[in-house]
């Protein structure tokens, strides 16, 4: 976060790109693991209806998250927005990996 408060434009750009790359990496990891476990958790006969429900929940969740992060960015700072998003991302990762562990123990 020290890099983002620097006056050096190149350092800020590189820091921003590295942080965004990390965010995209973790987001792509969560999305693929989450999709696999959604299929495993729900009943195969009603998968279409359940998948539509999950898609609806995702749309609401991500729309709310984008609005929240935008408000944080505009009225607080980029650092607050990034820390909030990172915490949410790591909590989601933890929940997915914990669920995976519980499913593997159950089987």
C-alpha atoms as one frame of an Amber mdcrd trajectory, in Angstrom:
protein
   0.000   0.000   0.000   3.011   2.257   0.437   3.611   2.017  -3.301   0.167
   3.438  -4.065   0.812   6.542  -1.975   4.060   7.283  -3.812   4.447  10.222
  -6.202   6.232   8.076  -8.794   3.703   7.352 -11.569   5.556   4.260 -12.856
   5.673   2.729  -9.377   1.954   3.362  -8.878   1.131   1.802 -12.258   3.254
  -1.290 -11.609   1.765  -1.699  -8.117  -1.740  -1.331  -9.490  -1.113  -3.929
 -12.210   0.428  -6.417  -9.769  -2.453  -6.022  -7.311  -5.028  -6.434 -10.068
  -3.224  -9.527 -11.371  -3.378 -11.074  -7.903  -7.071 -10.245  -7.591  -7.827
 -11.789 -10.992  -5.814 -14.909 -10.143  -7.703 -15.542  -6.907 -11.040 -14.692
  -8.493 -10.495 -17.186 -11.336  -9.444 -19.814  -8.797 -12.574 -19.280  -6.710
 -14.931 -19.249  -9.676 -13.796 -22.562 -11.162 -13.688 -24.392  -7.822 -17.065
 -22.960  -6.858 -18.690 -24.080 -10.110 -17.402 -27.639  -9.654 -18.722 -27.881
  -6.120 -22.095 -26.395  -7.004 -22.579 -29.340  -9.348 -21.492 -31.801  -6.644
 -23.648 -30.320  -3.885 -26.982 -30.069  -5.687 -29.308 -32.802  -6.858 -28.503
 -33.855 -10.429 -32.189 -34.113 -11.399 -32.935 -30.493 -10.543 -29.555 -29.060
 -11.507 -30.963 -26.563 -14.039 -33.316 -24.953 -11.524 -30.669 -24.921  -8.806
 -28.039 -23.554 -11.189 -30.417 -20.731 -12.164 -30.922 -19.959  -8.463 -27.150
 -19.838  -7.858 -26.698 -17.629 -10.926 -29.328 -15.226  -9.585 -27.599 -15.119
  -6.178 -24.230 -14.482  -7.874 -25.627 -11.602  -9.917 -27.083  -9.971  -6.802
 -23.901 -10.592  -4.781 -21.477  -9.278  -7.400 -23.656  -6.267  -8.240 -23.827
  -5.324  -4.579 -20.094  -5.922  -4.205 -19.262  -3.704  -7.186 -21.448  -0.898
  -5.828 -19.898  -1.219  -2.353 -16.345  -1.217  -3.708 -17.066   1.748  -5.970
 -18.448   3.740  -3.032 -15.377   2.845  -0.969 -13.092   3.918  -3.800 -14.890
   7.226  -4.374 -15.435   8.277  -0.764 -12.602   6.599   1.166  -9.598   5.452
  -0.874  -8.255   2.850  -3.246  -6.461   1.156  -0.355  -9.701   0.694   1.598
 -11.419  -0.680  -1.488  -8.576  -3.097  -2.208  -8.331  -4.307   1.388 -12.099
  -4.860   1.555 -12.107  -6.799  -1.703  -9.094  -8.853  -0.617 -10.719  -9.760
   2.697 -13.939 -10.793   0.953 -11.937 -12.819  -1.564  -9.897 -14.620   1.093
 -13.007 -15.371   3.165 -14.651 -16.824   0.075 -11.526 -18.904  -0.659 -11.533
 -20.200   2.900 -15.223 -21.141   2.730 -14.749 -22.975  -0.569 -11.679 -24.888
   0.610 -13.362 -25.725   3.920 -16.442 -26.978   2.054 -14.211 -29.044  -0.225
 -12.558 -30.582   2.823 -15.944 -31.422   4.393 -17.185 -33.000   1.141 -14.041
 -35.124   0.831 -14.378 -36.305   4.439 -18.051 -37.135   3.868 -17.240 -39.266
   0.810
